């Protein structure tokens, strides 16, 4: 018999966070998160998203053994903006047992109904900055630190429990060229001339700090029509600036400024940390920091985390400028390929970035939805 218990203590929260470490032990594709970062994300006192979100966490037990987990989230700002009553599920993992997955989904559905919600969708996090989407293609591809990995049986269980596709995200593996395509270089040069934009000359992480809030302002402007996006609050932006900007590698972050030195576009990439995080096993100390430092010093691949072009400059060559500048750094440093991160399947503007490069679409992940009637 499966018993589902709500997580109400720090000990329970640690068990919730650590369950996937057991479930995916030995998997060559799963990339473990840092435990301390998961604690921060799931703790009301540390994550400013809780100002507008409510959340509960549950663990499934078979006897005394944990066999599954799930989070339920209600983002009140999302429901206000989209005039709906949706709850989210996330942080979902379970053994290949229909009784376990059904117990987990039923628990969140019951809670969502009690809160007056009319639909449940996910996997989603508190914000668009959290990993999202259940993997439905690409189970034999190495995961990244910014995405969710799951076994092939997950989407089968979701559909058995009445969930259907709401939207998909695609991911691409992009090869770094040996030289910049002439057409892309020409378009980038025209953007500089006609749009009066220029590349920020940043050589250290701290050089980005004066522009960090401008980067997130561009995110709020350009992501507003993307699936599930909720504008980030000032406190959330402050938290992300503090968390991410000091750790960026300047060669792989490109910021385009307009004639007034305001952020017009940006792309943020990092050396791939996937294999390093696998060796760290969720902890930086005492030994997890060493493979991470090694990966930062001598990368062969990069992960693209975020990118955006201000609305009034989209389709005017600024995107080509971003990609060519990033590609130049990759060529200089011997990077061979890049992981695109998630892109909505109908976001043609983003997918057009890869038209100048050799690439393959190697992963697909899905947001499921179920009406709670």
C-alpha positions in Angstrom: 0.0 0.0 0.0 1.3 3.5 -0.9 1.1 6.2 1.7 1.6 9.9 0.8 2.8 12.2 3.6 3.2 16.0 3.5 6.6 17.3 4.1 6.5 19.6 7.2 10.1 19.5 8.7 13.6 20.3 7.5 14.5 16.7 7.8 11.5 15.8 5.5 12.6 18.5 3.0 16.1 17.1 2.9 14.6 13.6 2.2 12.4 15.2 -0.5 15.5 16.8 -2.1 17.7 13.7 -1.8 15.2 11.1 -3.2 16.3 11.5 -6.8 19.9 10.8 -5.8 18.7 7.3 -5.0 16.3 6.9 -7.9 18.9 7.9 -10.5 21.9 6.3 -9.0 24.0 4.9 -11.8 22.3 6.9 -14.5 24.8 8.4 -17.0 22.3 11.1 -18.1 20.9 12.5 -14.8 22.7 15.6 -13.5 22.2 16.1 -9.7 21.4 19.6 -8.5 23.3 21.2 -5.6 21.5 20.3 -2.4 22.0 23.8 -0.9 20.4 25.5 -3.9 17.4 23.2 -3.8 17.0 24.0 -0.1 17.0 27.7 -1.0 14.5 27.3 -3.8 12.1 25.3 -1.7 12.3 27.3 1.5 9.8 30.2 2.0 12.3 32.3 4.0 14.9 32.1 1.2 13.0 32.2 -2.1 11.3 35.6 -2.8 8.9 33.8 -5.1 6.9 32.8 -2.0 5.6 36.4 -1.8 3.2 35.4 -4.6 3.3 31.6 -4.5 1.9 28.9 -2.2 3.5 25.5 -2.2 3.3 22.1 -0.5 5.5 19.0 -0.8 4.7 15.4 -0.4 6.7 12.1 -0.2 5.2 8.7 -1.2 6.1 5.7 1.0 5.9 2.0 0.4 6.4 0.7 3.9 9.3 2.6 5.3 10.9 3.3 1.9 10.4 6.5 -0.1 9.3 5.8 -3.6 8.2 9.1 -4.9 7.9 12.9 -4.4 5.9 15.8 -5.8 5.4 19.5 -5.2 2.2 21.5 -5.6 2.5 25.2 -6.4 -0.1 28.0 -6.8 1.4 31.1 -8.5 -1.2 33.8 -7.6 0.3 36.4 -10.0 0.1 33.9 -12.9 -3.6 33.3 -12.2 -4.2 37.1 -12.0 -2.4 37.8 -15.3 -4.0 35.0 -17.3 -7.4 35.2 -15.6 -7.4 31.5 -14.6 -7.3 29.1 -11.7 -4.3 26.9 -12.3 -2.1 25.0 -9.9 1.3 23.6 -10.8 3.0 20.4 -10.1 6.8 20.1 -10.0 9.8 18.4 -8.5 8.1 15.1 -9.4 9.9 11.8 -9.3 8.7 8.3 -8.7 9.6 4.6 -9.2 8.0 2.8 -12.1 4.8 1.8 -10.3 1.3 3.1 -11.4 0.1 3.0 -7.8 2.9 5.5 -6.7 2.3 8.0 -9.6 -1.4 7.9 -9.1 -1.1 8.5 -5.4 1.1 11.5 -6.0 -1.0 13.0 -8.7 -4.2 12.4 -6.8 -2.8 14.1 -3.7 -1.9 17.3 -5.6 -5.2 17.3 -7.5 -7.1 17.0 -4.2 -5.1 19.9 -2.7 -5.6 22.0 -5.8 -9.4 21.5 -5.8 -9.5 22.4 -2.1 -7.7 25.7 -3.0 -10.3 26.5 -5.7 -8.2 25.6 -8.7 -9.7 24.2 -11.9 -6.6 22.8 -13.7 -3.3 21.4 -12.8 -0.3 21.7 -15.2 3.4 21.0 -15.1 6.1 20.2 -14.4 6.7 23.8 -13.7 8.5 25.7 -10.9 7.8 28.9 -9.1 9.0 31.0 -11.9 10.3 30.6 -15.5 13.8 30.6 -14.1 13.2 27.2 -12.5 13.6 24.0 -14.5 10.4 23.0 -16.3 9.0 20.4 -18.7 8.9 16.6 -18.5 11.4 14.9 -20.9 9.5 13.0 -23.7 12.4 12.7 -26.2 16.1 12.5 -25.6 16.3 10.0 -22.7 19.8 9.0 -23.8 21.2 12.5 -23.9 23.2 14.0 -21.1 21.1 16.4 -19.0 22.1 19.9 -18.0 22.1 21.8 -14.7 19.3 24.0 -16.0 16.8 21.3 -17.0 14.9 18.3 -15.7 15.9 14.7 -16.5 13.4 11.9 -16.1 13.1 8.2 -17.1 11.0 7.3 -20.2 8.2 5.9 -18.1 7.3 9.3 -16.6 5.2 10.7 -19.5 3.4 7.3 -19.8 2.3 7.6 -16.2 1.2 11.2 -16.7 -1.0 10.3 -19.6 -2.5 7.3 -17.6 -3.5 9.8 -14.9 -5.5 11.9 -17.4 -2.9 14.5 -18.4 -2.5 15.8 -21.9 0.0 17.9 -23.8 -0.3 21.7 -23.2 2.9 22.7 -24.9 6.4 21.4 -25.7 9.9 22.8 -25.5 12.7 21.8 -27.9 16.4 21.7 -27.3 19.2 21.7 -29.8 22.8 20.6 -29.9 24.6 23.3 -32.0 28.1 22.8 -33.4 30.5 25.6 -33.2 31.8 26.5 -36.7 35.4 26.9 -37.6 34.7 30.4 -38.8 31.9 32.9 -38.7 29.5 32.5 -41.7 30.0 35.5 -43.9 26.3 36.4 -44.1 25.9 36.3 -40.3 29.0 38.6 -39.9 27.6 41.0 -42.5 24.2 41.2 -40.8 25.8 41.8 -37.4 27.9 44.6 -38.8 24.8 46.3 -40.3 23.1 46.1 -36.9 25.9 48.0 -35.3 25.8 50.6 -38.0 22.1 51.1 -38.4 20.8 50.4 -34.9 23.6 52.2 -33.1 24.3 49.4 -30.8 27.6 48.1 -29.4 29.0 45.2 -27.4 29.7 45.8 -23.7 33.4 45.4 -23.1 33.3 43.2 -20.0 36.3 41.3 -18.8 35.3 40.4 -15.3 32.1 39.2 -13.8 31.7 42.4 -11.8 31.7 44.4 -15.1 28.2 43.1 -15.7 26.7 44.3 -12.4 25.8 47.8 -13.5 23.7 46.2 -16.3 22.3 43.2 -14.4 19.0 44.8 -13.6 18.7 45.9 -17.2 19.2 42.3 -18.3 16.2 41.2 -16.2 14.1 44.2 -17.4 14.6 42.9 -20.9 13.5 39.4 -19.7 10.4 40.8 -18.2 9.6 42.7 -21.5 10.4 40.0 -24.0 9.2 36.9 -22.1 5.8 38.3 -21.2 4.0 36.4 -24.0 5.8 33.1 -23.5 4.0 30.1 -22.0 3.6 30.3 -18.2 5.9 33.4 -17.8 5.2 35.7 -14.8 7.2 39.0 -14.6 9.9 38.9 -12.0 9.5 41.1 -9.0 12.2 43.5 -7.8 13.1 41.2 -5.0 13.3 38.2 -7.3 15.5 40.2 -9.7 17.8 41.2 -6.8 18.0 37.5 -5.7 18.9 36.3 -9.2 21.5 39.1 -9.7 23.1 38.1 -6.4 23.0 34.4 -7.3 24.1 34.4 -10.9 26.0 37.4 -12.0 29.1 36.9 -9.7 29.5 33.4 -11.2 29.3 34.2 -14.9 32.3 33.6 -17.3 32.7 36.8 -19.3 33.8 35.1 -22.5 30.3 33.5 -22.7 28.1 36.4 -21.7 27.4 38.9 -24.4 25.5 42.1 -23.6 24.5 44.6 -26.4 23.9 48.2 -25.4 22.1 50.9 -27.3 23.3 54.5 -27.9 22.1 55.4 -24.4 24.1 52.5 -22.8 20.9 50.7 -21.9 20.7 46.9 -22.3 19.3 46.1 -25.7 20.0 42.4 -25.9 22.0 39.7 -24.2 22.9 36.0 -24.1 24.2 34.2 -21.1 26.1 30.9 -21.5 28.3 28.9 -19.2 30.8 26.1 -19.6 28.9 22.8 -19.4 28.8 21.7 -15.7 26.9 18.5 -16.3 29.8 16.0 -15.8 31.3 18.1 -13.0 28.0 18.2 -11.1 27.7 14.4 -11.6 31.1 14.1 -9.8 30.1 16.6 -7.1 27.1 14.5 -6.0 25.1 17.5 -4.9 27.7 19.1 -2.7 30.5 21.7 -3.3 32.4 20.7 -0.2 34.7 19.1 0.6 35.5 17.7 -2.8 32.7 18.7 -5.2 34.3 22.1 -6.0 37.3 20.5 -7.7 35.6 19.0 -10.8 33.6 22.2 -11.1 36.7 24.4 -11.1 38.3 22.1 -13.7 35.2 22.3 -15.9 35.3 26.1 -15.8 39.0 26.2 -16.7 39.0 23.8 -19.7 35.5 23.5 -21.2 34.7 21.8 -24.5 31.0 22.5 -24.5 28.8 25.4 -23.3 25.2 25.6 -22.1 23.1 28.5 -23.2 20.9 29.6 -20.3 19.2 32.8 -21.2 18.9 35.2 -24.1 16.7 38.0 -25.3 16.5 40.9 -27.7 14.4 44.0 -26.8 11.1 44.0 -28.7 11.9 47.1 -30.8 15.1 45.5 -32.1 13.9 42.0 -32.8 14.4 40.8 -36.4 16.9 43.7 -37.1 20.2 41.9 -36.9 20.9 42.3 -33.2 20.3 38.6 -32.7 22.9 37.8 -35.3 25.3 40.2 -33.5 24.8 38.3 -30.3 25.4 34.9 -31.9 28.4 35.9 -33.9 30.1 37.5 -30.9 29.4 34.4 -28.8 30.6 32.1 -31.6 33.9 34.1 -31.9 34.6 33.5 -28.2 33.8 29.8 -28.6 36.1 29.5 -31.6 38.9 31.3 -29.8 38.6 29.0 -26.7 38.2 25.7 -28.6 34.6 25.1 -27.7 33.1 22.4 -30.0 29.4 22.6 -29.3 26.6 24.2 -27.3 23.4 23.1 -25.7 20.5 25.5 -26.6 18.5 25.0 -23.4 14.7 25.0 -23.7 12.8 26.8 -26.5 9.1 26.7 -27.0 8.2 24.7 -30.1 6.4 27.6 -31.7 9.1 30.2 -30.9 10.4 30.6 -34.5 12.4 33.7 -33.6 14.6 31.8 -31.2 15.0 28.8 -33.4 16.0 31.0 -36.3 19.2 31.7 -34.3 20.6 28.4 -35.4 20.0 28.7 -39.1 23.6 29.7 -39.7 25.0 26.7 -37.7 25.0 22.9 -38.0 22.6 21.6 -35.3 20.3 18.8 -34.3 17.1 18.8 -32.3 17.9 16.2 -29.7 15.5 16.7 -26.8 11.8 17.5 -26.3 10.1 18.2 -23.0 6.4 18.7 -22.3 4.1 20.6 -20.0 1.1 18.5 -19.3 -2.3 19.8 -18.1 -5.4 18.2 -16.6 -8.7 19.9 -16.0 -10.0 19.4 -12.4 -13.7 19.0 -13.1 
